[in-house]
C-alpha cells in the first residue's frame, strides 16, 4: 500500500466508524505506531483534517460532527507524477490569467497541492520557478463583474449590463442571456443572447461595466445554434460564415503555419513549389486581417477580392505613417 493510499484509508476509516482506536489502524493498515503518528500529522498539517483523540471514547475522530464529509482530500487520488502535473496546470492557469480574474479562486489550491507534494522529491516551488507563461495581450478586468457573470451563468439568470464598445466608442445598456465564458487570446469573453439586438453577441468581459443579476430566467440557446454562429467562421466575433478565405504562404512561413490551427474546419494543402494553401470560412475580417499582416510578404491573399483589397489598404496605410 502506498503512502497516499494509506492516508486515504485513515480518512475513510474515521468517516465510516466515527471513532477509531489506534490499534485498529495499526492492524488493518499493517503499520507501526510511529508511521501512524507521522500520517496523522500530515493529515492535520497539510490537509487541514480536524482529527482529534477522544479520551472518553478511546479513539480518533473528527473534531466536529460530519466534518469528515467536507474533507475530500482530492490529492490522495493521484500519484506523485500526477500531482506534479497538477502543479504545472495550476501555475499555467495562473500565468494565463494575467487579468487576475480567476487567480483569487484557484489560489487556495496552491497550499493544498504544496501539501500533497510535501513528501515528494520535486518541490512545487522549484517547478513553478522553472515554468514561465507570458500573456502578451491580456487586459485588466473587474473581478466583481467576472463573479457576477459566472453566478448568472450557473443560476441561468439574465444580466442587465452597461457595455463599452471600443470600436464605436460608445456605451450602451443591455439585457443579455449569458450562454458561456470563453478565454481567447489571453482575455475573457462572454457569449450571450443580446435582447437589445435580438441576436447572439460576444462581449469582452473587461468592457462590461455595471452588472445586475435579474430575476428573469435566461433564454437557452442550443449548442447547435452557438456552434453555427460562433464556431463556423474565423475568430471569435464572427457570426455565421458567409465568405471563403484562401491564403498562400511561402515555403518558409509554411513551416510554422502548416502546424497551426486557424479554423476548426480549415483545409490545408501544399503545392509543387512548397507553398502552403490554407482555406476556411469567415464572416467579419478585422481579426483575420490582423493575423494575415503578421506574416508580411510571406503570405498572399488569393480570395476573396474584398479581403485582398482590405489587406492592401492596411499595408498602404501603415506605409503612409512612416
NORHUVEN-V947729 format. One record per helix or strand. SS is the DSSP state (hx for helix, st for strand). FROM is the first residue (numbers start at 1). TO is the last residue. If there is no record, write none. Layout:
SS/FROM/TO, SS/FROM/TO
//
This chain:
hx/3/17, st/20/20, hx/22/29, hx/33/45, st/51/54, st/59/62, hx/67/70, hx/74/77, hx/80/96, hx/103/119, hx/124/129, hx/143/155, st/157/165, st/170/184, st/187/194, st/199/204, hx/205/207, st/208/217, hx/223/231, st/243/249, hx/251/257, st/267/270, st/276/282, hx/286/293, hx/296/298, st/299/303, hx/305/320
//
